[in-house]
Amino acid sequence: MAAKKEFNVFMHELVPEHRILSEEEKEELLRKHRIKLSQLPQIKASDPAVVQLEAKPGDVIEIKRKSPTAGVYYYYRLVVED
């Protein structure tokens, strides 16, 4: 019997890159867009991408998406409790 191959969904080309912003980057994002942290879209702490990053509530996740028309663009989400 052949061994099962491990598959990491986060390495798939259709899954956008996720990363946690530093405190400085988070403050710059809020200042640049003149928004409050509470105005960001939310993502639950139990989301598989958040769990993979080991992010905690209050962190801001940057999602790097690729678009055939817009090129690369960034989307931001605030990690919240479930």
N, C-alpha and C positions, 0 to 999 in steps of 0.2 A: 504494500500500500504506500503510495506517495505521500510525502509530508505536505501539509497544508501550507500554501504560500500566504504570507502576511500582506495585507493591503492597507496602506495608509491613505484614507480618503483626502487628507489635507495635501497630499502630494499630487493630486489629480489636477490636470490643466484647467478644468472648469471651476475649481474652488479658488476664489480670490485670496490673495495674500493678506493675512491679518497680523497686526502688531500692536503692542501697548505703547501709548504715548508716554513720554517722561513728564514729570510735573511741569517743567519749563515749556515743553511743547504744548501741553494742555492749556496752560495759561496764555500762550501765544495764539492758539486757535480761538479761544474765547475772546481775546482782545481784538484779533483781526476781524472776526465776524460780528463783534459787538453783541455777543449773546451770553446767556448764563448757562451753567452746566445743565440745569434742569430743562433747557430748551432743546438739548440734543435728543435724537431718537434713542430709544433704549434697546438693550440686548440683555437677556436674562443670564445670570451667573451659571445656569445649568446648560446653556447652549454649548454644543460640542466644541466649537471654535474657542470659546472663552475658557472652557475646562482645559483644552490643549495648551493654551497660553498661560494657564494658572493665574488668570486675571481675577481681581476681587472687586466687589461693589465699590463704585467711585472711580474706577479706572476708565479711561477712554480708549477705545479700540479704533485704530485706523484700518480701513479696508481698502485695499488697492484693487480697483476694478479695471478691466480692459474692455473697450468698446470699439467696434469697427468704425463708428462715426466720430466719437469724441477722443479716441486714443486712450490714454490712461487718465482716470479720475479717482479721487479719494472720497471716501464716505466715512463718517465718524459716528460711533455709537457709545453711549454711556452704559457701563455694566451696572445692573441693578439686581437686588435680591429677587428670588423666585416668589 
